[in-house]
Amino acid sequence: QLQLVESGGGLVQPGGSLRLSCAASGFTLDYYAIGWFRQAPGKEREGVSCISSSGGSTNYADSVKGRFTISRDNAKNTVYLQMNSLKPEDTAVYYCAAYWGALGPNWRTGSLYDYWGQGTQVTVSS
């Protein structure tokens, strides 16, 4: 079965850090660009970050630039999202998704992606 599984979410105080992981099973991520998305209650899904298949190119939403870092370890078939200086407005369900192809300017387009994880909750609150 082809699937993506996120982990690493939880409750953290403002200013804290979390590292999310996105692990693939049933297929290799080597040729897939991977995106992280989030959706807060009552809000539209937002593209947070994306990384190319090689890891050589990355993109970030303006709201997370300088605070979040996306990376990948193809040997472990896993992509990570390191989130630092977390704010209450970062609270959301975070999803990873994979698409076959090069990282491009339309990385925020959900329909581009072939596979989605089930999501992991991140709550930033004191």
All heavy atoms as an XYZ file, in Angstrom:
956
protein
N       0.842     -1.187      0.000
C       0.000      0.000      0.000
C       0.880      1.240      0.000
O       1.813      1.357      0.780
C      -0.900     -0.003      1.234
C      -1.906      1.121      1.267
C      -2.815      1.039      2.480
O      -2.684      0.135      3.305
N      -3.735      1.960      2.583
N       0.575      2.169     -0.904
C       1.356      3.382     -1.017
C       0.795      4.420     -0.057
O      -0.376      4.783     -0.150
C       1.293      3.920     -2.441
C       1.618      2.930     -3.558
C       1.525      3.603     -4.916
C       2.994      2.311     -3.365
N       1.628      4.902      0.851
C       1.129      5.910      1.763
C       2.242      6.772      2.334
O       3.405      6.391      2.336
C       0.350      5.260      2.912
C       1.140      4.301      3.764
C       0.284      3.733      4.910
O      -0.839      4.172      5.173
N       0.820      2.761      5.612
N       1.815      7.943      2.808
C       2.671      8.864      3.536
C       2.140      8.958      4.960
O       0.925      9.047      5.163
C       2.661     10.248      2.891
C       3.216     10.363      1.476
C       2.958     11.756      0.923
C       4.696     10.048      1.444
N       3.040      8.969      5.907
C       2.640      9.048      7.311
C       3.415     10.158      7.989
O       4.651     10.122      8.039
C       2.889      7.705      8.034
C       2.491      7.827      9.505
C       2.112      6.586      7.365
N       2.665     11.130      8.519
C       3.290     12.222      9.260
C       3.382     11.869     10.741
O       2.543     11.135     11.268
C       2.479     13.518      9.131
C       2.264     14.020      7.727
C       0.935     13.562      7.151
O       0.405     12.538      7.640
O       0.419     14.206      6.221
N       4.367     12.435     11.394
C       4.510     12.291     12.833
C       5.253     13.502     13.376
O       5.823     14.282     12.607
C       5.254     11.000     13.194
O       6.552     11.012     12.642
N       5.231     13.646     14.707
C       5.989     14.710     15.343
C       5.171     15.890     15.814
O       5.715     16.813     16.408
N       3.882     15.876     15.530
C       3.047     16.968     16.002
C       2.836     16.906     17.500
O       3.224     15.948     18.163
N       2.225     17.961     18.041
C       1.957     17.991     19.469
C       1.646     19.380     19.942
O       1.404     20.295     19.140
N       1.668     19.533     21.265
C       1.408     20.812     21.908
C       2.743     21.440     22.307
O       3.577     20.779     22.943
C       0.534     20.605     23.133
C       0.286     21.818     24.031
C      -0.484     22.893     23.274
C      -0.451     21.401     25.300
N       2.931     22.693     21.946
C       4.175     23.391     22.266
C       3.850     24.828     22.634
O       2.868     25.395     22.134
C       5.154     23.317     21.074
C       4.603     24.025     19.858
C       6.522     23.845     21.442
N       4.645     25.414     23.493
C       4.448     26.802     23.877
C       4.954     27.742     22.792
O       5.853     27.370     22.013
C       5.176     27.088     25.189
C       4.571     26.371     26.383
C       5.236     26.791     27.688
O       6.325     27.363     27.692
N       4.570     26.518     28.802
N       4.416     28.938     22.738
C       4.940     29.926     21.779
C       6.443     30.099     21.951
O       6.953     30.156     23.079
C       4.184     31.198     22.151
C       2.904     30.719     22.729
C       3.258     29.460     23.481
N       7.130     30.170     20.833
C       8.585     30.269     20.848
C       9.281     28.923     20.819
O      10.511     28.870     20.644
N       8.527     27.863     20.978
C       9.107     26.529     20.990
C       9.339     25.963     19.600
O       9.118     26.643     18.583
N       9.785     24.697     19.573
C      10.132     24.037     18.311
C       9.501     22.649     18.243
O       9.267     22.004     19.273
C      11.652     23.895     18.190
O      12.282     25.151     18.165
N       9.272     22.224     17.023
C       8.854     20.866     16.732
C       9.497     20.447     15.421
O       9.766     21.292     14.562
C       7.331     20.754     16.585
C       6.455     20.783     17.835
C       4.985     20.810     17.425
C       6.730     19.588     18.731
N       9.709     19.142     15.269
C      10.152     18.623     13.988
C       9.148     17.583     13.512
O       8.942     16.565     14.174
C      11.544     17.992     14.067
C      12.068     17.641     12.681
C      13.467     17.078     12.700
N      13.502     15.661     13.071
C      14.476     14.831     12.729
N      15.506     15.268     12.034
N      14.456     13.566     13.114
N       8.558     17.873     12.378
C       7.631     16.935     11.767
C       8.384     16.017     10.808
O       9.339     16.445     10.158
C       6.538     17.670     11.004
C       5.722     18.695     11.786
C       4.620     19.270     10.892
C       5.153     18.120     13.054
N       7.919     14.788     10.723
C       8.481     13.825      9.784
C       7.381     13.321      8.862
O       6.215     13.221      9.260
C       9.084     12.632     10.528
O      10.150     13.025     11.358
N       7.775     13.013      7.654
C       6.865     12.461      6.648
C       7.571     11.240      6.064
O       8.547     11.390      5.324
C       6.577     13.501      5.584
S       5.665     12.886      4.142
N       7.090     10.075      6.406
C       7.712      8.836      5.962
C       6.836      8.162      4.914
O       5.618      8.102      5.054
C       7.917      7.900      7.143
N       7.481      7.668      3.881
C       6.759      6.988      2.813
C       6.890      5.480      2.974
O       7.932      4.974      3.381
C       7.304      7.396      1.451
N       5.829      4.790      2.630
C       5.885      3.331      2.588
C       5.212      2.859      1.307
O       4.266      3.472      0.827
C       5.191      2.715      3.808
O       3.821      3.045      3.831
N       5.763      1.797      0.747
C       5.217      1.254     -0.481
C       5.771      1.868     -1.741
O       5.469      1.403     -2.842
N       6.542      2.946     -1.616
C       7.179      3.560     -2.774
C       8.355      4.397     -2.278
O       8.445      4.747     -1.106
C       6.197      4.410     -3.580
C       5.716      5.673     -2.896
C       6.147      6.923     -3.350
C       4.857      5.631     -1.811
C       5.708      8.080     -2.743
C       4.412      6.782     -1.198
C       4.835      8.011     -1.661
N       9.244      4.726     -3.213
C      10.398      5.537     -2.868
C      10.140      7.000     -3.219
O       9.539      7.311     -4.248
C      11.654      5.037     -3.601
O      12.738      5.909     -3.281
C      11.456      5.017     -5.104
N      10.603      7.865     -2.339
C      10.404      9.304     -2.547
C      11.462      9.930     -3.450
O      11.400     11.126     -3.718
C      10.410     10.033     -1.201
C       9.243      9.746     -0.259
C       9.431     10.528      1.040
C       7.920     10.103     -0.914
N      12.405      9.137     -3.924
C      13.566      9.687     -4.630
C      13.205     10.624     -5.774
O      13.945     11.571     -6.048
C      14.419      8.555     -5.191
C      15.162      7.789     -4.123
O      14.880      8.027     -2.929
O      16.016      6.963     -4.455
N      12.104     10.360     -6.472
C      11.780     11.142     -7.656
C      10.592     12.071     -7.440
O      10.032     12.604     -8.399
C      11.495     10.206     -8.836
C      12.666      9.300     -9.124
C      12.635      7.951     -8.768
C      13.823      9.793     -9.719
C      13.713      7.120     -9.008
C      14.914      8.969     -9.968
C      14.846      7.632     -9.608
O      15.916      6.816     -9.846
N      10.233     12.255     -6.178
C       9.068     13.068     -5.854
C       9.474     14.362     -5.160
O      10.316     14.352     -4.253
C       8.125     12.310     -4.926
C       7.370     11.184     -5.588
C       7.955      9.942     -5.748
C       6.073     11.373     -6.043
C       7.264      8.912     -6.363
C       5.369     10.340     -6.647
C       5.972      9.118     -6.804
O       5.283      8.095     -7.399
N       8.865     15.452     -5.580
C       8.913     16.666     -4.781
C       7.913     16.501     -3.637
O       6.847     15.901     -3.816
C       8.568     17.881     -5.631
N       8.274     17.022     -2.478
C       7.432     16.868     -1.297
C       7.036     18.232     -0.762
O       7.875     19.123     -0.592
C       8.174     16.108     -0.182
C       8.703     14.775     -0.708
C       7.251     15.898      1.017
C       7.638     13.814     -1.184
N       5.741     18.359     -0.506
C       5.235     19.606      0.052
C       4.647     19.390      1.430
O       4.164     18.302      1.752
N       4.729     20.418      2.240
C       4.032     20.456      3.513
C       2.921     21.505      3.407
O       3.156     22.626      2.954
C       4.970     20.833      4.658
C       5.840     19.717      5.134
C       7.148     19.491      4.778
C       5.502     18.690      6.060
N       7.610     18.379      5.426
C       6.633     17.861      6.222
C       4.350     18.376      6.776
C       6.650     16.751      7.060
C       4.356     17.271      7.622
C       5.494     16.472      7.758
N       1.741     21.116      3.857
C       0.583     21.992      3.876
C       0.033     22.033      5.295
O       0.315     21.153      6.108
C      -0.506     21.474      2.931
C      -0.136     21.539      1.476
C       0.707     20.586      0.919
C      -0.629     22.539      0.665
C       1.059     20.637     -0.422
C      -0.295     22.606     -0.676
C       0.553     21.647     -1.221
N      -0.780     23.026      5.562
C      -1.451     23.057      6.857
C      -2.854     23.624      6.680
O      -3.113     24.384      5.743
C      -0.678     23.886      7.877
C      -0.562     25.373      7.563
C       0.363     26.043      8.583
N       0.479     27.473      8.335
C       1.316     28.272      8.997
N       2.129     27.756      9.943
N       1.357     29.565      8.738
N      -3.720     23.242      7.589
C      -5.078     23.748      7.566
C      -5.558     23.964      8.988
O      -5.595     23.024      9.784
C      -6.023     22.806      6.825
C      -7.405     23.390      6.611
C      -8.205     22.644      5.569
O      -7.949     21.478      5.276
N      -9.200     23.317      4.983
N      -5.887     25.201      9.282
C      -6.429     25.561     10.577
C      -7.953     25.542     10.499
O      -8.525     25.697      9.415
C      -5.931     26.942     10.985
N      -8.623     25.372     11.632
C     -10.092     25.342     11.623
C     -10.672     26.602     10.992
O     -10.273     27.723     11.340
C     -10.441     25.250     13.105
C      -9.270     24.600     13.731
C      -8.071     25.113     12.967
N     -11.587     26.417     10.053
C     -12.247     27.542      9.419
C     -11.429     28.265      8.371
O     -11.864     29.289      7.838
N     -10.241     27.736      8.080
C      -9.370     28.391      7.093
C      -9.072     27.450      5.940
O      -9.201     26.230      6.060
C      -8.067     28.847      7.750
C      -8.245     29.948      8.787
C      -6.910     30.475      9.244
C      -7.076     31.644     10.210
N      -5.756     32.190     10.643
N      -8.660     28.038      4.834
C      -8.284     27.237      3.685
C      -6.923     26.585      3.914
O      -6.096     27.080      4.683
C      -8.227     28.107      2.430
C      -9.607     28.607      1.979
C      -9.534     29.290      0.621
O      -8.428     29.447      0.084
O     -10.603     29.665      0.106
N      -6.711     25.491      3.213
C      -5.411     24.827      3.273
C      -4.344     25.754      2.704
O      -4.557     26.428      1.698
C      -5.464     23.532      2.474
C      -4.206     22.696      2.542
C      -4.401     21.405      1.791
N      -4.730     21.641      0.398
C      -5.261     20.731     -0.411
N      -5.546     19.533      0.059
N      -5.521     21.026     -1.674
N      -3.187     25.766      3.345
C      -2.093     26.657      2.971
C      -0.835     25.857      2.684
O      -0.460     24.986      3.471
C      -1.825     27.638      4.123
C      -0.620     28.528      3.936
C      -0.267     29.312      5.185
O      -0.707     28.936      6.288
O       0.477     30.312      5.063
N      -0.186     26.166      1.584
C       1.100     25.565      1.297
C       2.158     26.198      2.175
O       2.292     27.420      2.183
N       2.906     25.384      2.913
C       3.902     25.869      3.859
C       5.308     25.842      3.256
O       6.049     26.822      3.337
C       3.870     25.033      5.149
C       4.998     25.425      6.094
C       2.515     25.159      5.829
N       5.658     24.711      2.654
C       7.005     24.558      2.129
C       7.019     23.404      1.149
O       6.130     22.544      1.156
C       7.989     24.296      3.274
O       9.314     24.209      2.796
N       8.054     23.387      0.317
C       8.207     22.303     -0.634
C       9.690     22.091     -0.896
O      10.477     23.054     -0.830
C       7.479     22.622     -1.929
S       7.342     21.236     -3.067
N      10.061     20.852     -1.189
C      11.451     20.526     -1.473
C      11.509     19.657     -2.713
O      10.661     18.794     -2.940
C      12.096     19.828     -0.257
C      13.601     19.650     -0.440
C      11.419     18.483      0.036
C      14.333     19.257      0.845
N      12.516     19.892     -3.536
C      12.692     19.124     -4.755
C      13.134     17.698     -4.443
O      13.529     17.385     -3.315
C      13.718     19.806     -5.653
O      14.984     19.825     -5.023
N      13.076     16.848     -5.446
C      13.413     15.437     -5.238
C      14.850     15.243     -4.758
O      15.121     14.354     -3.954
C      13.179     14.649     -6.528
O      13.952     15.188     -7.587
N      15.743     16.094     -5.217
C      17.144     15.982     -4.817
C      17.429     16.677     -3.499
O      18.466     16.459     -2.877
C      18.047     16.589     -5.887
O      17.856     17.994     -5.954
N      16.515     17.549     -3.097
C      16.747     18.359     -1.906
C      17.484     19.644     -2.190
O      17.712     20.447     -1.287
N      17.824     19.870     -3.443
C      18.616     21.041     -3.780
C      17.848     22.340     -3.867
O      18.442     23.420     -3.826
N      16.525     22.251     -3.980
C      15.694     23.453     -4.072
C      14.564     23.383     -3.060
O      13.983     22.315     -2.855
C      15.102     23.592     -5.468
O      16.108     23.754     -6.440
N      14.290     24.523     -2.470
C      13.207     24.599     -1.493
C      12.414     25.883     -1.696
O      12.935     26.874     -2.233
C      13.738     24.576     -0.049
O      14.650     25.664      0.133
C      14.462     23.277      0.255
N      11.177     25.861     -1.269
C      10.329     27.044     -1.263
C       9.612     27.129      0.077
O       9.328     26.096      0.706
C       9.285     26.982     -2.381
C       9.874     27.319     -3.742
O      10.744     28.169     -3.852
N       9.389     26.648     -4.772
N       9.290     28.353      0.474
C       8.590     28.568      1.729
C       7.516     29.639      1.566
O       7.687     30.596      0.805
C       9.561     29.031      2.824
C      10.616     28.027      3.194
C      11.860     28.038      2.572
C      10.372     27.057      4.165
C      12.833     27.114      2.894
C      11.342     26.122      4.506
C      12.566     26.161      3.861
O      13.528     25.236      4.194
N       6.447     29.466      2.319
C       5.471     30.546      2.422
C       6.099     31.697      3.193
O       6.939     31.476      4.077
C       4.228     30.053      3.153
N       5.690     32.915      2.866
C       6.258     34.080      3.546
C       6.037     34.007      5.058
O       6.873     34.481      5.833
C       5.623     35.354      3.000
C       6.101     35.685      1.598
O       7.125     35.110      1.168
O       5.454     36.510      0.933
N       4.940     33.408      5.464
C       4.583     33.358      6.883
C       5.533     32.492      7.715
O       5.554     32.606      8.947
C       3.151     32.854      7.050
O       3.002     31.576      6.459
N       6.332     31.643      7.060
C       7.209     30.741      7.814
C       8.684     30.923      7.467
O       9.543     30.273      8.082
C       6.815     29.267      7.615
C       5.343     29.058      7.957
C       7.128     28.783      6.208
N       8.985     31.770      6.517
C      10.379     31.975      6.120
C      11.217     32.421      7.312
O      10.811     33.285      8.086
C      10.463     33.023      5.009
C      10.208     32.488      3.622
C      10.336     33.579      2.569
C      10.019     33.043      1.188
N      10.055     34.119      0.167
N      12.376     31.805      7.431
C      13.275     32.145      8.526
C      12.988     31.392      9.809
O      13.783     31.435     10.750
N      11.838     30.709      9.865
C      11.479     29.954     11.072
C      11.406     28.452     10.799
O      11.732     27.645     11.678
C      10.127     30.433     11.614
C      10.096     31.895     12.002
C       8.790     32.243     12.724
N       7.622     32.047     11.876
C       6.612     31.238     12.202
N       6.637     30.538     13.330
N       5.562     31.121     11.384
N      10.967     28.076      9.611
C      10.809     26.668      9.256
C      11.897     26.260      8.266
O      12.305     27.059      7.416
C       9.447     26.417      8.608
C       8.257     26.528      9.519
C       8.349     27.058     10.805
C       7.013     26.087      9.100
C       7.258     27.165     11.634
C       5.901     26.171      9.907
C       6.026     26.727     11.173
N      12.318     25.012      8.361
C      13.303     24.465      7.427
C      12.849     23.084      6.979
O      12.586     22.216      7.816
C      14.688     24.362      8.068
O      15.107     25.652      8.534
C      15.708     23.835      7.069
N      12.771     22.915      5.677
C      12.405     21.613      5.116
C      13.686     20.904      4.681
O      14.629     21.533      4.195
C      11.419     21.779      3.934
C      10.831     20.427      3.524
C      12.075     22.489      2.759
C       9.688     20.543      2.526
N      13.717     19.593      4.872
C      14.875     18.803      4.463
C      14.396     17.389      4.157
O      13.250     17.029      4.458
C      15.944     18.786      5.560
O      15.447     18.181      6.746
N      15.286     16.612      3.572
C      14.918     15.241      3.255
C      16.112     14.328      3.379
O      17.265     14.769      3.185
C      14.295     15.143      1.856
C      15.205     15.460      0.709
C      14.417     15.585     -0.591
N      13.741     14.331     -0.926
C      12.668     14.270     -1.728
N      12.154     15.377     -2.244
N      12.124     13.104     -2.009
N      15.818     13.074      3.674
C      16.832     12.027      3.728
C      16.289     10.900      2.863
O      15.486     10.073      3.334
C      17.063     11.587      5.173
C      18.182     10.578      5.312
O      18.561      9.951      4.290
O      18.683     10.392      6.422
N      16.707     10.864      1.621
C      16.168      9.859      0.708
C      16.561      8.440      1.116
O      15.840      7.487      0.815
C      16.600     10.160     -0.721
C      15.804     11.311     -1.341
O      14.825     11.792     -0.760
N      16.231     11.765     -2.497
N      17.679      8.304      1.796
C      18.087      6.979      2.267
C      17.081      6.431      3.282
O      16.886      5.216      3.383
C      19.475      7.041      2.880
N      16.451      7.347      4.028
C      15.447      6.953      5.013
C      14.033      7.110      4.471
O      13.063      6.862      5.198
C      15.603      7.777      6.289
C      16.902      7.517      7.025
C      16.968      8.307      8.333
C      18.258      8.000      9.080
N      18.368      8.752     10.346
N      13.937      7.572      3.205
C      12.626      7.744      2.587
C      11.724      8.662      3.417
O      10.519      8.429      3.573
C      11.924      6.384      2.395
C      11.211      6.275      1.064
O      11.512      6.994      0.113
N      10.250      5.381      0.995
N      12.335      9.722      3.925
C      11.651     10.597      4.877
C      11.969     12.061      4.578
O      13.094     12.397      4.193
C      12.065     10.264      6.319
O      11.749      8.896      6.598
C      11.341     11.146      7.326
N      10.968     12.899      4.774
C      11.125     14.358      4.654
C      10.770     14.963      6.004
O       9.881     14.477      6.704
C      10.213     14.903      3.547
C      10.251     16.424      3.513
C      10.624     14.330      2.195
N      11.471     16.047      6.339
C      11.300     16.673      7.643
C      10.878     18.138      7.492
O      11.194     18.792      6.486
C      12.603     16.626      8.434
C      13.163     15.241      8.582
C      14.166     14.780      7.722
C      12.696     14.391      9.574
C      14.677     13.507      7.853
C      13.216     13.111      9.712
C      14.197     12.674      8.845
O      14.706     11.406      8.972
N      10.213     18.628      8.511
C       9.918     20.052      8.601
C      10.284     20.494     10.013
O       9.592     20.154     10.979
C       8.445     20.351      8.316
C       8.081     21.838      8.259
C       8.747     22.496      7.044
C       6.568     22.038      8.217
N      11.399     21.195     10.129
C      11.831     21.737     11.406
C      11.149     23.081     11.605
O      11.305     23.986     10.775
C      13.349     21.909     11.426
C      13.890     22.524     12.706
C      13.714     21.621     13.913
O      13.955     20.421     13.838
N      13.277     22.182     15.034
N      10.425     23.199     12.686
C       9.649     24.414     12.947
C      10.160     25.054     14.236
O      10.058     24.458     15.312
C       8.164     24.077     13.079
C       7.605     23.325     11.878
S       5.821     23.074     11.944
C       5.689     22.053     13.399
N      10.725     26.235     14.100
C      11.254     26.975     15.240
C      10.449     28.259     15.453
O       9.714     28.696     14.570
C      12.721     27.318     15.021
C      13.600     26.097     14.883
O      13.319     25.048     15.468
N      14.660     26.222     14.100
N      10.619     28.855     16.609
C       9.950     30.123     16.941
C       8.464     30.049     16.630
O       7.886     30.944     15.998
C      10.596     31.280     16.165
O      11.963     31.375     16.445
N       7.844     28.984     17.079
C       6.432     28.754     16.752
C       5.536     29.805     17.373
O       5.793     30.296     18.486
C       6.018     27.350     17.198
C       6.505     26.233     16.258
C       6.477     24.887     16.955
C       5.672     26.210     14.996
N       4.477     30.132     16.637
C       3.513     31.139     17.053
C       2.126     30.496     17.148
O       1.867     29.483     16.472
C       3.463     32.262     16.015
C       4.798     32.909     15.721
C       4.661     33.918     14.587
C       5.996     34.547     14.256
N       5.876     35.544     13.147
N       1.242     31.084     17.901
C      -0.118     30.525     17.976
C      -0.782     30.391     16.608
O      -1.549     29.445     16.380
C      -0.849     31.538     18.858
C       0.219     32.080     19.754
C       1.439     32.166     18.877
N      -0.466     31.290     15.700
C      -1.062     31.215     14.364
C      -0.521     30.071     13.519
O      -1.004     29.824     12.418
C      -0.896     32.545     13.609
C       0.520     33.090     13.590
C       0.770     34.120     14.680
O       0.340     33.893     15.839
O       1.421     35.141     14.369
N       0.487     29.363     14.019
C       0.975     28.158     13.336
C       0.126     26.938     13.682
O       0.316     25.862     13.104
C       2.428     27.868     13.715
C       3.382     28.933     13.223
O       3.241     29.381     12.065
O       4.286     29.316     13.992
N      -0.794     27.087     14.605
C      -1.653     25.983     14.996
C      -2.496     25.511     13.820
O      -3.195     26.300     13.177
C      -2.574     26.405     16.159
O      -1.781     26.695     17.307
C      -3.571     25.306     16.495
N      -2.408     24.220     13.522
C      -3.108     23.652     12.371
C      -2.830     22.161     12.311
O      -1.965     21.652     13.035
C      -2.640     24.312     11.073
N      -3.555     21.494     11.424
C      -3.186     20.130     11.042
C      -2.218     20.251      9.875
O      -2.505     20.959      8.898
C      -4.415     19.300     10.641
C      -3.983     17.903     10.193
C      -5.396     19.199     11.808
N      -1.087     19.590     10.003
C      -0.043     19.643      8.980
C      -0.052     18.348      8.179
O      -0.080     17.247      8.746
C       1.327     19.850      9.632
C       1.545     21.268     10.076
C       0.853     21.797     11.162
C       2.440     22.103      9.410
C       1.032     23.113     11.566
C       2.636     23.422      9.807
C       1.921     23.909     10.880
O       2.109     25.214     11.268
N       0.000     18.514      6.870
C      -0.018     17.390      5.946
C       1.227     17.425      5.059
O       1.663     18.499      4.652
C      -1.233     17.464      5.022
C      -2.573     17.467      5.707
C      -3.156     18.662      6.104
C      -3.254     16.282      5.942
C      -4.383     18.680      6.734
C      -4.493     16.277      6.565
C      -5.053     17.488      6.957
O      -6.268     17.496      7.577
N       1.744     16.259      4.739
C       2.750     16.188      3.692
C       2.116     15.548      2.462
O       1.131     14.803      2.560
C       3.988     15.428      4.138
S       3.755     13.671      4.469
N       2.683     15.875      1.315
C       2.161     15.376      0.054
C       3.298     15.240     -0.935
O       4.312     15.942     -0.819
C       1.089     16.330     -0.484
N       3.135     14.337     -1.890
C       4.195     14.045     -2.848
C       3.684     14.152     -4.276
O       2.576     13.699     -4.574
C       4.744     12.642     -2.602
N       4.494     14.741     -5.148
C       4.171     14.699     -6.572
C       5.404     14.377     -7.382
O       6.531     14.759     -7.033
C       3.505     15.986     -7.056
C       4.382     17.199     -7.233
C       5.077     17.423     -8.422
C       4.485     18.143     -6.220
C       5.870     18.544     -8.585
C       5.258     19.270     -6.379
C       5.946     19.469     -7.560
O       6.732     20.586     -7.719
N       5.168     13.668     -8.466
C       6.246     13.241     -9.368
C       6.582     14.409    -10.275
O       5.764     14.850    -11.075
C       5.782     12.045    -10.188
C       6.821     11.503    -11.119
C       7.229     12.062    -12.292
C       7.568     10.305    -10.953
N       8.179     11.278    -12.868
C       8.417     10.196    -12.084
C       7.597      9.318     -9.975
C       9.292      9.126    -12.238
C       8.463      8.249    -10.139
C       9.291      8.163    -11.252
N       7.785     14.911    -10.170
C       8.184     15.968    -11.075
C       9.085     16.976    -10.409
O       9.456     16.837     -9.240
N       9.432     17.993    -11.188
C      10.327     19.029    -10.710
C       9.583     20.045     -9.854
O       8.388     20.279    -10.040
C      10.978     19.740    -11.894
N      10.318     20.611     -8.920
C       9.750     21.672     -8.085
C       9.521     22.901     -8.946
O      10.431     23.369     -9.629
C      10.712     21.985     -6.947
C      10.308     23.094     -5.987
C       8.980     22.784     -5.330
C      11.394     23.306     -4.935
N       8.286     23.426     -8.918
C       7.970     24.565     -9.754
C       7.216     25.633     -9.002
O       6.933     25.489     -7.810
N       6.845     26.711     -9.694
C       6.183     27.848     -9.047
C       4.764     27.552     -8.573
O       4.216     28.319     -7.796
C       6.189     28.920    -10.136
C       6.244     28.147    -11.416
C       7.096     26.945    -11.119
N       4.179     26.458     -9.041
C       2.805     26.129     -8.643
C       2.771     25.084     -7.544
O       1.797     24.343     -7.402
C       2.008     25.641     -9.849
C       2.658     24.459    -10.530
O       3.812     24.164    -10.294
N       1.910     23.779    -11.376
N       3.817     25.025     -6.725
C       3.920     23.984     -5.702
C       2.804     24.060     -4.670
O       2.543     23.078     -3.974
C       5.283     24.044     -5.012
C       5.543     25.297     -4.245
C       6.085     26.455     -4.724
C       5.292     25.533     -2.854
N       6.184     27.384     -3.730
C       5.717     26.852     -2.569
C       4.753     24.757     -1.822
C       5.627     27.411     -1.298
C       4.652     25.313     -0.541
C       5.082     26.623     -0.303
N       2.148     25.199     -4.575
C       1.061     25.326     -3.595
C      -0.253     24.710     -4.087
O      -1.224     24.621     -3.338
C       0.813     26.795     -3.278
C       1.921     27.489     -2.515
C       1.536     28.919     -2.256
N       2.537     29.659     -1.500
C       3.574     30.275     -2.048
N       3.756     30.213     -3.344
N       4.431     30.941     -1.295
N      -0.304     24.268     -5.321
C      -1.534     23.738     -5.905
C      -1.751     22.301     -5.450
O      -1.018     21.402     -5.842
C      -1.466     23.800     -7.434
O      -1.207     25.140     -7.848
C      -2.764     23.317     -8.044
N      -2.775     22.091     -4.659
C      -3.010     20.788     -4.075
C      -3.248     19.689     -5.101
O      -2.825     18.545     -4.904
N      -3.926     20.024     -6.193
C      -4.250     19.017     -7.202
C      -3.015     18.487     -7.916
O      -3.081     17.480     -8.622
C      -5.240     19.591     -8.217
O      -4.677     20.716     -8.872
N      -1.883     19.146     -7.728
C      -0.639     18.702     -8.348
C      -0.125     17.404     -7.714
O       0.593     16.640     -8.337
C       0.408     19.808     -8.180
C       1.770     19.663     -8.829
C       1.649     19.722    -10.344
C       2.708     20.768     -8.334
N      -0.524     17.164     -6.465
C       0.073     16.105     -5.666
C      -0.618     14.760     -5.859
O      -1.855     14.684     -5.949
C       0.084     16.519     -4.198
C       1.028     17.657     -3.940
C       0.668     18.964     -4.250
C       2.302     17.437     -3.425
C       1.561     20.016     -4.048
C       3.185     18.476     -3.207
C       2.801     19.767     -3.528
O       3.691     20.800     -3.332
N       0.203     13.701     -5.867
C      -0.300     12.348     -6.099
C      -0.679     11.634     -4.809
O      -1.600     10.815     -4.793
C       0.767     11.521     -6.830
C       1.197     12.156     -8.140
O       0.314     12.405     -8.971
O       2.406     12.401     -8.326
N       0.055     11.902     -3.758
C      -0.158     11.202     -2.492
C      -0.204     12.214     -1.353
O       0.548     13.191     -1.351
C       0.966     10.199     -2.213
C       1.141      9.168     -3.302
C       2.213      9.254     -4.182
C       0.238      8.131     -3.442
C       2.382      8.317     -5.183
C       0.401      7.184     -4.449
C       1.470      7.293     -5.310
O       1.626      6.359     -6.304
N      -1.056     11.917     -0.372
C      -1.219     12.754      0.807
C      -1.162     11.893      2.064
O      -1.637     10.755      2.068
C      -2.569     13.477      0.784
C      -2.650     14.556     -0.236
C      -2.910     14.413     -1.569
C      -2.439     15.959     -0.018
N      -2.889     15.641     -2.186
C      -2.609     16.607     -1.259
C      -2.138     16.724      1.111
C      -2.474     17.985     -1.407
C      -2.017     18.095      0.964
C      -2.180     18.710     -0.280
N      -0.610     12.480      3.121
C      -0.657     11.837      4.424
C      -1.963     12.165      5.130
O      -2.788     12.935      4.630
N      -2.128     11.595      6.318
C      -3.368     11.761      7.066
C      -3.348     12.997      7.956
O      -4.389     13.400      8.477
C      -3.637     10.521      7.927
C      -2.911     10.470      9.263
C      -1.404     10.294      9.155
O      -0.873      9.961      8.094
N      -0.708     10.519     10.269
N      -2.179     13.586      8.134
C      -2.067     14.814      8.910
C      -1.634     14.584     10.344
O      -1.871     13.518     10.924
N      -0.988     15.596     10.908
C      -0.600     15.576     12.308
C      -0.918     16.946     12.912
O      -0.660     17.972     12.296
C       0.888     15.216     12.472
O       1.201     15.082     13.866
C       1.811     16.253     11.848
N      -1.481     16.946     14.104
C      -1.921     18.184     14.731
C      -0.753     18.892     15.399
O       0.008     18.276     16.167
C      -3.000     17.895     15.773
C      -3.464     19.103     16.564
C      -4.276     20.071     15.719
O      -5.184     19.655     14.997
N      -3.969     21.365     15.825
N      -0.639     20.182     15.131
C       0.320     21.046     15.817
C      -0.475     22.138     16.523
O      -1.253     22.853     15.887
C       1.324     21.671     14.831
C       2.175     22.732     15.531
C       2.205     20.595     14.219
N      -0.279     22.245     17.824
C      -0.968     23.258     18.608
C       0.068     24.086     19.353
O       0.895     23.536     20.089
C      -1.940     22.616     19.613
O      -2.881     21.806     18.915
C      -2.684     23.687     20.400
N       0.025     25.388     19.126
C       0.948     26.304     19.785
C       0.136     27.158     20.753
O      -0.672     27.990     20.343
C       1.681     27.190     18.767
C       2.723     28.051     19.486
C       2.332     26.340     17.687
N       0.368     26.931     22.025
C      -0.438     27.611     23.040
C       0.294     27.602     24.367
O       1.033     26.656     24.678
C      -1.793     26.911     23.196
O      -2.530     27.474     24.265
N       0.073     28.660     25.138
C       0.643     28.707     26.480
C      -0.355     28.167     27.507
O      -0.043     28.108     28.700
C       1.042     30.145     26.826
O      -0.062     31.011     26.674
